[in-house]
Amino acid sequence: MSRLPTGIHETLRWSALTLAVAILMIFLLAQRQSVDVSYGQSPSGQTITEGSAGELGDATVPSVEEMTALVAADPVVRLPGAIADWDDARVSAIIGDADVRILVAPPGLDEEERDRVNDVENATIRVIGTNVSGGFYQAVSTDLESWRGQFATGDVTGLLVVLIATLTDQEKPPEVEDFSWRDPTPAELDAVAGDLRTTGRHVADGATLTDVPRQAAANAFPDRTVRVVALPQQPYGEPVPNYGPALAAIFPGEPIVLQYGNWVEYHGPAADEFAEVAAASFYGQFSDRLSEYDYPQGNVLGAYLNRVTDVRYAGLFDRPLPYQPFDPLRVALPALPWLFAGCVVLFLALSVRSVLRGANPAGQRRNTLGHSTVPARIAGLTALAVELSALAGGPANAPLTRGIGKLQAARAALHEELPDRHVHTLLNDAEDELDATARLVGIDGYRPDVYLRSRIAA
């Protein structure tokens, strides 16, 4: 490395430093933090005001005074638009002789309307949508069966029973499953299957789905076309038509997503493997908002499909992952610190020569005996070149010729009164070439440092 010509040496040295700085900047810029955007929120960096995601409905509630009067007159008050329902016998049994008053409000109220409902002090329990709260407590579902009844039929029986038992210091009674399925009638099945064959979706009367979120569906099932069935919230206490198994038999190997109100379920390829995981993850995170707000079914469907995509990207159940483009930076990022360190080491190693040269003015590091004038160096190296020319032959001719050329250029630069630094740079290169010639000839006495020192001693 120390025998590189000065120009190449300096170029390589500063290139190593520049590359090290560039690698450092790339690595630092790559260390940015990312934001995980969840359901109901805007894309990263934006703020969405309440209502812009379609979660607020058209229903309103009376004033606090009016609702207080209604609750005082009746232990159960259902405001217009309320969707929650329950088993009267079970709830009455747990209430017993206690004075428990229930105010039931519709979903999708804005903050001001929710505050009015919560300000009704004589209401023991408040139900907004299917969100059940009372006192300092809120009752929540914790399993798929409870969520299915809550979001498919508006059933809040279990939530009311648990909350009333807590408020009245009673033991929690055993859970009872009120939800039940039935096989769809041939007419019902034909109507749904016919729409799925022609348009890929069936939207029943009362459902709020307007369009299938195509991008979310493509991400969740990139190798299939998703068929969607959207139904409104089903009547409480009546068996619900179970379209899933029948449609899976009619459309084998194709993904089918069904919506019963805000309840979403999947039937089709690998349903036994990941459907429950996706549903539990989805409702475990979003059940609180779905119970209180009035999201359109398209929003709910899009969020569910995104969760299916998350499950597939997690690599669970050996499901094929959606395509992820190759990212060179992500692949190279672990190697960047090592490349940076290598460039720094190279720069420091090359800097040793420059530091040693800087110890003498104008790059005169080679003249160790104080003969720093340009003419003296030209004379000494010219004499060395003459003696080497009598001995050189074969491979030694090339460096000797280059060295003589550098000496001629140095003499011309001196004659034209160019700066000494430029002349010494040419002499440094000539000395490198003459040193290489001496090594090829095999006579150490003709190496520049040794030869010049002997001339001065003589």
Secondary structure, DSSP 8 states (H G I E B T S, - for coil): -TTS-HHHHHHHHHHHHHHHHHHHHHHHHH--------TT--STT----TTTTS---S-----HHHHHHHHHH-SEEE-TT---B--HHHHHHHHTTS---EEEE-S---HHHHHHHHT-TT-SEEEETTEEEETTEEE---SHHHHHHHHHH-B-HHHHHHHHHHHTT-----------EE---HHHHHHHHHHHHHTSEEE-TT----S--HHHHHHH-TTS--EEEEE----TTS-EE-HHHHHHHHSTTS-EEEEETTEEEEESTTHHHHHHHHHHHHHHHHHHHHHHS---HHHHHHHHHHHHHHHHHTTGGG---------HHHHHGGGHHHHHHHHHHHHHHHHHHHHHHHTSGGG-TT-TTS---HHHHHHHHHHHHHHHHHH--GGGHHHHHHHHHHHHHHHHHHHTT--HHHHHHHHHHHHHHHHHHHHHHT-GGGSHHHHHHHHHH-
